Amino acid sequence: MMPRQPVLTRLTHARPGSQELQAIADILSSAQKVVVIAGAGVSIAAGIPDFRLLGGLYADGALFENAAFFDSRRAQLLKTALSIRDRATEYEPTETHKWPASLRPKLLRCYTQNVDMLEAKAGLATGLGPRCDCVPLHGSLANLKYHLCHEAYEWQDYRRHIEDYVIKDCNTGDSDTEGDKDEDKLALPLPCPRCSSRCETRKEAGMRLLPIGQLRPGMIMLDEAHPEGEKIAHLARGDNLASPDLLLVLGTSLRVDGPKRLLRQFAGPIHRRGGKVIRELVKTSE
């Protein structure tokens, strides 16, 4: 006997009171366990630009590459990320941001591609712990982190240092020696406190010193894998084992490989259980 096909519905243009929305209400009413994948379209409605369009976070793609942390772009990246983080704190979550939390206790987890912290404002417990019901697939602008030890630190503790730092411009003669240029490649150092403390302890014990990591925004760069990808994979496997029967895809075109794989990972088992996969409830930039 052939398994039932999932209902893969796109409802971008559904109108209030329409049969399509009534069908969604009926599906939600009967669903027992729900997984949500959310993207930039959810936050566009709050006033935050699509990160890949003009005015968005990743509009200057070259700046938000992992290599920028190791050359003269580092200071500009930190200043830009702090500015964007400050602007993001001024926005309020939309009703769509609040919707996954309202699905409790049916909600297994919301996987978000957004780094703007609005899911947390909407009441979701955001993070990679087993009790967190919102997983930030691309990290978050909430804190500074060192990507190896994963310790989080408050922007506020480093705000003055970042804002007061003067970026050298080698083209204007401000840095007129090769040594100055090399020094600027280490622009705006923010040594990880945990690494620094551990290094000091080793020094006192006469042990070999270890490199001290540099803090960076907690979001994931365009060209890097999530440093805690195994934790995300573990949570997703656990959610699949919990047998969700409904997957909601909100505000994402799923052009990024990670979320696209996540969709397939959930959709397959939901398909075989005769459940439903529904997208696209929120208009994206496409």
Protein Blocks (a to p, Z undefined) as FASTA:
>chain_A
ZZdddddddfklacehiaklmmmmmmmmmpmbdcddddfklmmmnopacfkbghiaklmm
mlmgfklmmmmklmmmmmmmmmmmmmmmmpccdfklmmmmmmpckbmbdcdfbfnlmmmm
nopacdjbfkbcbdcfkopakbccdfklopacdfklmmmmmmmpccddfknopamcfklm
mmmmmgoiacdfklmmmmmmmmmnopacddddddddfbdcfkbccfklmmmmmmmmmmmm
nopabdcdehiahlafklmmmmmmmmmmmmmnopacdddfbdcfZZ
